[in-house]
Amino acid sequence: MKNLPMDLLRAFVTVVEFNSFTKAGDLLGRSQPAISLQINRLEGMLDETLLIRDGKNLSLSSTGESIYDYAKQILSLNDLAVSECTKSTVMGKVRLGIPSEFATILLPKIVGRFAKAYPNVTLEVNCELSKTLLSRSGKAAHDLILALQNNPLEESENLVKTDNLVWVSGPEYNAQKPPPMPLIVAPEGCIYRQRAIRVLKKIKQPWQIVYNIPDLTGIQYAIQEGLGVTVLAKSTVPENLKIIPHSQRYPDLGTVGISLLNVRKNTKNQAIDLLAEFLRTSLA
Protein backbone atom coordinates (compact mmCIF):
# COMPACT_ATOMS: atom_id res chain seq x y z
CA MET A 1 0.00 0.00 0.00
CA LYS A 2 1.43 3.37 -1.03
CA ASN A 3 1.57 6.28 1.42
CA LEU A 4 0.75 9.62 -0.16
CA PRO A 5 3.11 12.36 1.11
CA MET A 6 1.28 15.19 2.83
CA ASP A 7 3.30 17.88 1.02
CA LEU A 8 2.25 16.51 -2.37
CA LEU A 9 -1.41 16.48 -1.37
CA ARG A 10 -1.17 20.01 0.00
CA ALA A 11 0.46 21.24 -3.22
CA PHE A 12 -2.27 19.55 -5.28
CA VAL A 13 -5.14 21.00 -3.23
CA THR A 14 -3.60 24.48 -3.25
CA VAL A 15 -3.12 24.43 -7.04
CA VAL A 16 -6.75 23.42 -7.51
CA GLU A 17 -8.08 26.04 -5.10
CA PHE A 18 -6.08 28.88 -6.68
CA ASN A 19 -6.22 27.45 -10.22
CA SER A 20 -2.56 28.41 -10.54
CA PHE A 21 0.84 26.78 -10.01
CA THR A 22 2.41 30.19 -9.44
CA LYS A 23 -0.08 31.32 -6.77
CA ALA A 24 0.17 27.93 -5.06
CA GLY A 25 3.96 28.29 -5.01
CA ASP A 26 3.71 31.76 -3.51
CA LEU A 27 1.47 30.50 -0.73
CA LEU A 28 3.57 27.40 0.00
CA GLY A 29 6.92 29.16 -0.33
CA ARG A 30 8.05 27.21 -3.39
CA SER A 31 8.83 28.06 -6.98
CA GLN A 32 6.38 27.31 -9.79
CA PRO A 33 8.63 24.52 -11.19
CA ALA A 34 8.86 22.94 -7.72
CA ILE A 35 5.07 22.87 -7.38
CA SER A 36 4.77 21.40 -10.89
CA LEU A 37 7.26 18.71 -9.93
CA GLN A 38 5.24 17.83 -6.83
CA ILE A 39 2.09 17.42 -8.90
CA ASN A 40 3.98 15.22 -11.35
CA ARG A 41 5.26 13.08 -8.47
CA LEU A 42 1.73 12.66 -7.10
CA GLU A 43 0.39 11.69 -10.51
CA GLY A 44 3.28 9.26 -10.92
CA MET A 45 2.56 7.61 -7.57
CA LEU A 46 -1.09 7.18 -8.47
CA ASP A 47 -0.39 6.39 -12.13
CA GLU A 48 -3.23 8.75 -13.03
CA THR A 49 -3.59 12.19 -14.58
CA LEU A 50 -5.12 14.49 -11.97
CA LEU A 51 -4.86 17.90 -13.63
CA ILE A 52 -5.64 18.59 -17.26
CA ARG A 53 -3.54 21.49 -18.55
CA ASP A 54 -4.86 23.48 -21.50
CA GLY A 55 -2.59 26.46 -21.91
CA LYS A 56 -3.15 28.61 -18.82
CA ASN A 57 -6.35 26.79 -17.93
CA LEU A 58 -6.44 23.96 -15.41
CA SER A 59 -9.20 21.44 -14.83
CA LEU A 60 -9.56 18.26 -12.83
CA SER A 61 -9.82 14.88 -14.47
CA SER A 62 -12.49 12.51 -13.16
CA THR A 63 -9.85 10.82 -11.00
CA GLY A 64 -8.54 14.23 -9.96
CA GLU A 65 -11.97 15.20 -8.64
CA SER A 66 -12.02 12.12 -6.39
CA ILE A 67 -8.45 12.59 -5.19
CA TYR A 68 -9.15 16.27 -4.51
CA ASP A 69 -12.00 15.37 -2.13
CA TYR A 70 -9.89 12.72 -0.39
CA ALA A 71 -6.89 15.06 -0.16
CA LYS A 72 -8.94 17.78 1.55
CA GLN A 73 -10.19 15.28 4.13
CA ILE A 74 -6.68 13.91 4.75
CA LEU A 75 -5.20 17.39 5.15
CA SER A 76 -8.02 18.46 7.45
CA LEU A 77 -7.44 15.49 9.75
CA ASN A 78 -3.68 16.02 9.61
CA ASP A 79 -4.03 19.68 10.54
CA LEU A 80 -6.42 18.80 13.34
CA ALA A 81 -3.99 16.23 14.77
CA VAL A 82 -1.14 18.73 14.64
CA SER A 83 -3.21 21.52 16.16
CA GLU A 84 -4.16 19.32 19.12
CA CYS A 85 -0.46 18.95 19.93
CA THR A 86 0.49 22.57 19.40
CA LYS A 87 -0.95 25.86 20.56
CA SER A 88 -3.33 27.09 17.89
CA THR A 89 -2.97 30.72 16.90
CA VAL A 90 -6.30 30.81 15.05
CA MET A 91 -8.67 33.26 16.72
CA GLY A 92 -12.14 34.55 16.05
CA LYS A 93 -15.83 33.92 16.54
CA VAL A 94 -18.03 31.64 14.45
CA ARG A 95 -21.83 31.68 14.58
CA LEU A 96 -23.04 28.19 13.68
CA GLY A 97 -26.67 27.31 13.02
CA ILE A 98 -27.73 23.65 13.11
CA PRO A 99 -31.01 21.74 13.11
CA SER A 100 -32.01 20.97 16.70
CA GLU A 101 -32.03 17.21 16.11
CA PHE A 102 -28.32 17.34 15.23
CA ALA A 103 -27.39 18.98 18.52
CA THR A 104 -26.99 15.72 20.44
CA ILE A 105 -24.47 14.45 17.86
CA LEU A 106 -22.66 17.58 16.72
CA LEU A 107 -22.23 19.49 19.95
CA PRO A 108 -20.55 16.88 22.17
CA LYS A 109 -18.66 15.06 19.43
CA ILE A 110 -17.76 17.04 16.33
CA VAL A 111 -18.04 20.60 17.59
CA GLY A 112 -16.52 19.57 20.91
CA ARG A 113 -13.41 18.21 19.18
CA PHE A 114 -13.07 21.38 17.14
CA ALA A 115 -13.30 23.53 20.26
CA LYS A 116 -10.47 21.56 21.87
CA ALA A 117 -8.31 21.82 18.76
CA TYR A 118 -8.90 25.57 18.39
CA PRO A 119 -9.41 26.93 21.92
CA ASN A 120 -9.04 30.55 20.79
CA VAL A 121 -12.06 30.29 18.50
CA THR A 122 -15.36 31.21 20.15
CA LEU A 123 -18.32 29.15 18.90
CA GLU A 124 -21.85 30.48 19.13
CA VAL A 125 -24.21 27.61 18.28
CA ASN A 126 -27.91 28.13 17.59
CA CYS A 127 -30.43 25.31 17.06
CA GLU A 128 -33.49 25.96 14.88
CA LEU A 129 -35.61 24.38 12.18
CA SER A 130 -33.76 24.29 8.85
CA LYS A 131 -36.46 26.49 7.34
CA THR A 132 -35.73 29.17 9.95
CA LEU A 133 -31.96 28.88 9.55
CA LEU A 134 -32.19 29.30 5.77
CA SER A 135 -34.47 32.33 5.91
CA ARG A 136 -33.05 35.79 5.18
CA SER A 137 -32.87 36.63 8.88
CA GLY A 138 -31.37 33.21 9.64
CA LYS A 139 -28.57 33.70 7.14
CA ALA A 140 -27.89 37.19 8.46
CA ALA A 141 -27.49 35.82 11.99
CA HIS A 142 -25.01 33.03 11.16
CA ASP A 143 -21.65 32.43 9.51
CA LEU A 144 -22.16 28.71 8.86
CA ILE A 145 -25.46 26.89 8.55
CA LEU A 146 -25.90 23.12 8.62
CA ALA A 147 -29.38 22.41 7.29
CA LEU A 148 -31.62 19.66 6.00
CA GLN A 149 -32.64 19.68 2.35
CA ASN A 150 -35.83 18.00 1.17
CA ASN A 151 -34.40 17.49 -2.32
CA PRO A 152 -30.64 16.77 -2.05
CA LEU A 153 -30.00 17.14 -5.78
CA GLU A 154 -31.18 20.75 -5.68
CA GLU A 155 -28.39 21.66 -3.25
CA SER A 156 -25.58 19.55 -4.71
CA GLU A 157 -23.05 22.39 -4.40
CA ASN A 158 -23.37 22.56 -0.61
CA LEU A 159 -24.39 18.92 -0.04
CA VAL A 160 -22.27 17.14 2.57
CA LYS A 161 -24.11 13.80 2.72
CA THR A 162 -27.50 12.16 2.45
CA ASP A 163 -29.23 10.27 5.23
CA ASN A 164 -32.17 7.90 5.40
CA LEU A 165 -35.30 9.00 7.21
CA VAL A 166 -36.69 6.42 9.64
CA TRP A 167 -39.69 5.88 11.87
CA VAL A 168 -38.75 6.12 15.55
CA SER A 169 -40.53 5.10 18.75
CA GLY A 170 -39.82 4.40 22.39
CA PRO A 171 -38.35 1.01 23.34
CA GLU A 172 -41.67 -0.31 24.71
CA TYR A 173 -43.96 1.18 22.09
CA ASN A 174 -46.41 -1.20 20.38
CA ALA A 175 -45.86 -0.47 16.69
CA GLN A 176 -48.98 -2.50 15.81
CA LYS A 177 -51.45 -0.34 17.72
CA PRO A 178 -54.68 0.17 15.79
CA PRO A 179 -54.99 3.31 13.66
CA PRO A 180 -54.84 6.24 13.58
CA MET A 181 -51.05 6.41 13.88
CA PRO A 182 -50.15 8.87 16.69
CA LEU A 183 -47.54 11.33 15.41
CA ILE A 184 -45.25 13.45 17.58
CA VAL A 185 -43.81 16.17 15.37
CA ALA A 186 -42.25 19.62 15.23
CA PRO A 187 -44.28 22.61 13.96
CA GLU A 188 -45.18 23.36 10.34
CA GLY A 189 -42.10 23.74 8.15
CA CYS A 190 -40.32 20.71 9.58
CA ILE A 191 -39.08 18.43 6.78
CA TYR A 192 -39.62 15.30 8.90
CA ARG A 193 -43.24 16.27 9.55
CA GLN A 194 -43.87 16.99 5.87
CA ARG A 195 -42.36 13.68 4.76
CA ALA A 196 -44.27 11.59 7.33
CA ILE A 197 -47.64 13.10 6.43
CA ARG A 198 -46.96 12.86 2.70
CA VAL A 199 -46.12 9.14 2.71
CA LEU A 200 -49.00 8.29 5.07
CA LYS A 201 -51.46 10.11 2.83
CA LYS A 202 -50.04 8.29 -0.17
CA ILE A 203 -50.83 4.87 1.31
CA LYS A 204 -54.07 6.17 2.88
CA GLN A 205 -52.86 5.33 6.36
CA PRO A 206 -54.91 7.12 9.06
CA TRP A 207 -52.79 9.38 11.28
CA GLN A 208 -53.24 11.96 13.99
CA ILE A 209 -50.86 14.54 15.40
CA VAL A 210 -51.01 13.98 19.15
CA TYR A 211 -48.13 16.29 20.11
CA ASN A 212 -46.78 19.32 18.29
CA ILE A 213 -43.51 20.17 20.06
CA PRO A 214 -40.90 22.65 18.78
CA ASP A 215 -38.16 21.38 21.09
CA LEU A 216 -36.33 18.14 20.22
CA THR A 217 -35.92 17.28 23.90
CA GLY A 218 -39.68 17.48 24.35
CA ILE A 219 -40.21 15.21 21.34
CA GLN A 220 -37.76 12.66 22.76
CA TYR A 221 -39.50 12.63 26.14
CA ALA A 222 -42.89 12.12 24.52
CA ILE A 223 -41.50 9.29 22.40
CA GLN A 224 -39.82 7.66 25.41
CA GLU A 225 -43.15 7.68 27.24
CA GLY A 226 -44.70 5.67 24.40
CA LEU A 227 -47.09 8.44 23.36
CA GLY A 228 -46.50 8.01 19.64
CA VAL A 229 -43.96 7.84 16.82
CA THR A 230 -41.85 10.39 15.00
CA VAL A 231 -39.47 10.65 12.05
CA LEU A 232 -35.74 11.37 12.28
CA ALA A 233 -32.63 11.13 10.14
CA LYS A 234 -31.13 7.73 10.88
CA SER A 235 -27.75 9.11 12.02
CA THR A 236 -29.44 11.30 14.66
CA VAL A 237 -31.57 8.66 16.41
CA PRO A 238 -30.68 8.63 20.15
CA GLU A 239 -29.60 5.30 21.63
CA ASN A 240 -32.57 5.22 24.02
CA LEU A 241 -35.06 5.16 21.10
CA LYS A 242 -35.68 2.44 18.53
CA ILE A 243 -36.05 2.44 14.76
CA ILE A 244 -39.25 0.82 13.47
CA PRO A 245 -38.47 -1.41 10.44
CA HIS A 246 -40.17 -0.55 7.15
CA SER A 247 -43.47 -2.33 6.58
CA GLN A 248 -46.80 -1.80 4.84
CA ARG A 249 -47.89 0.33 7.78
CA TYR A 250 -44.54 2.13 8.15
CA PRO A 251 -43.51 2.86 4.55
CA ASP A 252 -40.09 3.89 3.29
CA LEU A 253 -39.55 7.58 3.97
CA GLY A 254 -36.73 8.12 1.48
CA THR A 255 -33.67 10.26 2.09
CA VAL A 256 -32.86 13.79 3.12
CA GLY A 257 -29.85 15.92 2.25
CA ILE A 258 -27.53 17.51 4.80
CA SER A 259 -25.98 20.68 3.42
CA LEU A 260 -23.41 23.10 4.80
CA LEU A 261 -23.79 26.72 3.75
CA ASN A 262 -20.86 29.08 4.30
CA VAL A 263 -22.70 32.40 4.45
CA ARG A 264 -19.39 34.31 4.62
CA LYS A 265 -17.55 32.37 1.91
CA ASN A 266 -16.56 35.58 0.15
CA THR A 267 -14.81 36.93 3.24
CA LYS A 268 -11.43 35.66 4.38
CA ASN A 269 -11.99 34.26 7.86
CA GLN A 270 -9.72 31.37 8.82
CA ALA A 271 -11.84 30.32 11.80
CA ILE A 272 -14.97 30.00 9.66
CA ASP A 273 -13.12 28.17 6.88
CA LEU A 274 -11.53 25.74 9.36
CA LEU A 275 -14.85 24.88 11.02
CA ALA A 276 -16.53 24.47 7.61
CA GLU A 277 -13.91 22.01 6.42
CA PHE A 278 -13.89 20.24 9.79
CA LEU A 279 -17.66 19.72 9.62
CA ARG A 280 -17.52 18.47 6.01
CA THR A 281 -14.78 15.98 6.88
CA SER A 282 -16.44 14.76 10.06
CA LEU A 283 -19.88 14.31 8.51
CA ALA A 284 -18.81 12.82 5.17
C-alpha positions as CSV (number, residue, x, y, z in Angstrom):
1,M,0.0,0.0,0.0
2,K,1.4,3.4,-1.0
3,N,1.6,6.3,1.4
4,L,0.7,9.6,-0.2
5,P,3.1,12.4,1.1
6,M,1.3,15.2,2.8
7,D,3.3,17.9,1.0
8,L,2.2,16.5,-2.4
9,L,-1.4,16.5,-1.4
10,R,-1.2,20.0,0.0
11,A,0.5,21.2,-3.2
12,F,-2.3,19.5,-5.3
13,V,-5.1,21.0,-3.2
14,T,-3.6,24.5,-3.3
15,V,-3.1,24.4,-7.0
16,V,-6.8,23.4,-7.5
17,E,-8.1,26.0,-5.1
18,F,-6.1,28.9,-6.7
19,N,-6.2,27.4,-10.2
20,S,-2.6,28.4,-10.5
21,F,0.8,26.8,-10.0
22,T,2.4,30.2,-9.4
23,K,-0.1,31.3,-6.8
24,A,0.2,27.9,-5.1
25,G,4.0,28.3,-5.0
26,D,3.7,31.8,-3.5
27,L,1.5,30.5,-0.7
28,L,3.6,27.4,0.0
29,G,6.9,29.2,-0.3
30,R,8.0,27.2,-3.4
31,S,8.8,28.1,-7.0
32,Q,6.4,27.3,-9.8
33,P,8.6,24.5,-11.2
34,A,8.9,22.9,-7.7
35,I,5.1,22.9,-7.4
36,S,4.8,21.4,-10.9
37,L,7.3,18.7,-9.9
38,Q,5.2,17.8,-6.8
39,I,2.1,17.4,-8.9
40,N,4.0,15.2,-11.4
41,R,5.3,13.1,-8.5
42,L,1.7,12.7,-7.1
43,E,0.4,11.7,-10.5
44,G,3.3,9.3,-10.9
45,M,2.6,7.6,-7.6
46,L,-1.1,7.2,-8.5
47,D,-0.4,6.4,-12.1
48,E,-3.2,8.8,-13.0
49,T,-3.6,12.2,-14.6
50,L,-5.1,14.5,-12.0
51,L,-4.9,17.9,-13.6
52,I,-5.6,18.6,-17.3
53,R,-3.5,21.5,-18.5
54,D,-4.9,23.5,-21.5
55,G,-2.6,26.5,-21.9
56,K,-3.1,28.6,-18.8
57,N,-6.4,26.8,-17.9
58,L,-6.4,24.0,-15.4
59,S,-9.2,21.4,-14.8
60,L,-9.6,18.3,-12.8
61,S,-9.8,14.9,-14.5
62,S,-12.5,12.5,-13.2
63,T,-9.8,10.8,-11.0
64,G,-8.5,14.2,-10.0
65,E,-12.0,15.2,-8.6
66,S,-12.0,12.1,-6.4
67,I,-8.5,12.6,-5.2
68,Y,-9.1,16.3,-4.5
69,D,-12.0,15.4,-2.1
70,Y,-9.9,12.7,-0.4
71,A,-6.9,15.1,-0.2
72,K,-8.9,17.8,1.6
73,Q,-10.2,15.3,4.1
74,I,-6.7,13.9,4.8
75,L,-5.2,17.4,5.1
76,S,-8.0,18.5,7.4
77,L,-7.4,15.5,9.8
78,N,-3.7,16.0,9.6
79,D,-4.0,19.7,10.5
80,L,-6.4,18.8,13.3
81,A,-4.0,16.2,14.8
82,V,-1.1,18.7,14.6
83,S,-3.2,21.5,16.2
84,E,-4.2,19.3,19.1
85,C,-0.5,18.9,19.9
86,T,0.5,22.6,19.4
87,K,-1.0,25.9,20.6
88,S,-3.3,27.1,17.9
89,T,-3.0,30.7,16.9
90,V,-6.3,30.8,15.1
91,M,-8.7,33.3,16.7
92,G,-12.1,34.6,16.0
93,K,-15.8,33.9,16.5
94,V,-18.0,31.6,14.5
95,R,-21.8,31.7,14.6
96,L,-23.0,28.2,13.7
97,G,-26.7,27.3,13.0
98,I,-27.7,23.6,13.1
99,P,-31.0,21.7,13.1
100,S,-32.0,21.0,16.7
101,E,-32.0,17.2,16.1
102,F,-28.3,17.3,15.2
103,A,-27.4,19.0,18.5
104,T,-27.0,15.7,20.4
105,I,-24.5,14.4,17.9
106,L,-22.7,17.6,16.7
107,L,-22.2,19.5,19.9
108,P,-20.6,16.9,22.2
109,K,-18.7,15.1,19.4
110,I,-17.8,17.0,16.3
111,V,-18.0,20.6,17.6
112,G,-16.5,19.6,20.9
113,R,-13.4,18.2,19.2
114,F,-13.1,21.4,17.1
115,A,-13.3,23.5,20.3
116,K,-10.5,21.6,21.9
117,A,-8.3,21.8,18.8
118,Y,-8.9,25.6,18.4
119,P,-9.4,26.9,21.9
120,N,-9.0,30.5,20.8
121,V,-12.1,30.3,18.5
122,T,-15.4,31.2,20.1
123,L,-18.3,29.1,18.9
124,E,-21.8,30.5,19.1
125,V,-24.2,27.6,18.3
126,N,-27.9,28.1,17.6
127,C,-30.4,25.3,17.1
128,E,-33.5,26.0,14.9
129,L,-35.6,24.4,12.2
130,S,-33.8,24.3,8.8
131,K,-36.5,26.5,7.3
132,T,-35.7,29.2,9.9
133,L,-32.0,28.9,9.6
134,L,-32.2,29.3,5.8
135,S,-34.5,32.3,5.9
136,R,-33.1,35.8,5.2
137,S,-32.9,36.6,8.9
138,G,-31.4,33.2,9.6
139,K,-28.6,33.7,7.1
140,A,-27.9,37.2,8.5
141,A,-27.5,35.8,12.0
142,H,-25.0,33.0,11.2
143,D,-21.6,32.4,9.5
144,L,-22.2,28.7,8.9
145,I,-25.5,26.9,8.6
146,L,-25.9,23.1,8.6
147,A,-29.4,22.4,7.3
148,L,-31.6,19.7,6.0
149,Q,-32.6,19.7,2.3
150,N,-35.8,18.0,1.2
151,N,-34.4,17.5,-2.3
152,P,-30.6,16.8,-2.1
153,L,-30.0,17.1,-5.8
154,E,-31.2,20.7,-5.7
155,E,-28.4,21.7,-3.3
156,S,-25.6,19.6,-4.7
157,E,-23.0,22.4,-4.4
158,N,-23.4,22.6,-0.6
159,L,-24.4,18.9,0.0
160,V,-22.3,17.1,2.6
161,K,-24.1,13.8,2.7
162,T,-27.5,12.2,2.5
163,D,-29.2,10.3,5.2
164,N,-32.2,7.9,5.4
165,L,-35.3,9.0,7.2
166,V,-36.7,6.4,9.6
167,W,-39.7,5.9,11.9
168,V,-38.8,6.1,15.6
169,S,-40.5,5.1,18.8
170,G,-39.8,4.4,22.4
171,P,-38.4,1.0,23.3
172,E,-41.7,-0.3,24.7
173,Y,-44.0,1.2,22.1
174,N,-46.4,-1.2,20.4
175,A,-45.9,-0.5,16.7
176,Q,-49.0,-2.5,15.8
177,K,-51.4,-0.3,17.7
178,P,-54.7,0.2,15.8
179,P,-55.0,3.3,13.7
180,P,-54.8,6.2,13.6
181,M,-51.1,6.4,13.9
182,P,-50.1,8.9,16.7
183,L,-47.5,11.3,15.4
184,I,-45.2,13.4,17.6
185,V,-43.8,16.2,15.4
186,A,-42.2,19.6,15.2
187,P,-44.3,22.6,14.0
188,E,-45.2,23.4,10.3
189,G,-42.1,23.7,8.1
190,C,-40.3,20.7,9.6
191,I,-39.1,18.4,6.8
192,Y,-39.6,15.3,8.9
193,R,-43.2,16.3,9.6
194,Q,-43.9,17.0,5.9
195,R,-42.4,13.7,4.8
196,A,-44.3,11.6,7.3
197,I,-47.6,13.1,6.4
198,R,-47.0,12.9,2.7
199,V,-46.1,9.1,2.7
200,L,-49.0,8.3,5.1
201,K,-51.5,10.1,2.8
202,K,-50.0,8.3,-0.2
203,I,-50.8,4.9,1.3
204,K,-54.1,6.2,2.9
205,Q,-52.9,5.3,6.4
206,P,-54.9,7.1,9.1
207,W,-52.8,9.4,11.3
208,Q,-53.2,12.0,14.0
209,I,-50.9,14.5,15.4
210,V,-51.0,14.0,19.2
211,Y,-48.1,16.3,20.1
212,N,-46.8,19.3,18.3
213,I,-43.5,20.2,20.1
214,P,-40.9,22.7,18.8
215,D,-38.2,21.4,21.1
216,L,-36.3,18.1,20.2
217,T,-35.9,17.3,23.9
218,G,-39.7,17.5,24.4
219,I,-40.2,15.2,21.3
220,Q,-37.8,12.7,22.8
221,Y,-39.5,12.6,26.1
222,A,-42.9,12.1,24.5
223,I,-41.5,9.3,22.4
224,Q,-39.8,7.7,25.4
225,E,-43.2,7.7,27.2
226,G,-44.7,5.7,24.4
227,L,-47.1,8.4,23.4
228,G,-46.5,8.0,19.6
229,V,-44.0,7.8,16.8
230,T,-41.9,10.4,15.0
231,V,-39.5,10.6,12.0
232,L,-35.7,11.4,12.3
233,A,-32.6,11.1,10.1
234,K,-31.1,7.7,10.9
235,S,-27.8,9.1,12.0
236,T,-29.4,11.3,14.7
237,V,-31.6,8.7,16.4
238,P,-30.7,8.6,20.1
239,E,-29.6,5.3,21.6
240,N,-32.6,5.2,24.0
241,L,-35.1,5.2,21.1
242,K,-35.7,2.4,18.5
243,I,-36.1,2.4,14.8
244,I,-39.2,0.8,13.5
245,P,-38.5,-1.4,10.4
246,H,-40.2,-0.5,7.1
247,S,-43.5,-2.3,6.6
248,Q,-46.8,-1.8,4.8
249,R,-47.9,0.3,7.8
250,Y,-44.5,2.1,8.2
251,P,-43.5,2.9,4.5
252,D,-40.1,3.9,3.3
253,L,-39.6,7.6,4.0
254,G,-36.7,8.1,1.5
255,T,-33.7,10.3,2.1
256,V,-32.9,13.8,3.1
257,G,-29.9,15.9,2.3
258,I,-27.5,17.5,4.8
259,S,-26.0,20.7,3.4
260,L,-23.4,23.1,4.8
261,L,-23.8,26.7,3.8
262,N,-20.9,29.1,4.3
263,V,-22.7,32.4,4.5
264,R,-19.4,34.3,4.6
265,K,-17.5,32.4,1.9
266,N,-16.6,35.6,0.1
267,T,-14.8,36.9,3.2
268,K,-11.4,35.7,4.4
269,N,-12.0,34.3,7.9
270,Q,-9.7,31.4,8.8
271,A,-11.8,30.3,11.8
272,I,-15.0,30.0,9.7
273,D,-13.1,28.2,6.9
274,L,-11.5,25.7,9.4
275,L,-14.8,24.9,11.0
276,A,-16.5,24.5,7.6
277,E,-13.9,22.0,6.4
278,F,-13.9,20.2,9.8
279,L,-17.7,19.7,9.6
280,R,-17.5,18.5,6.0
281,T,-14.8,16.0,6.9
282,S,-16.4,14.8,10.1
283,L,-19.9,14.3,8.5
284,A,-18.8,12.8,5.2
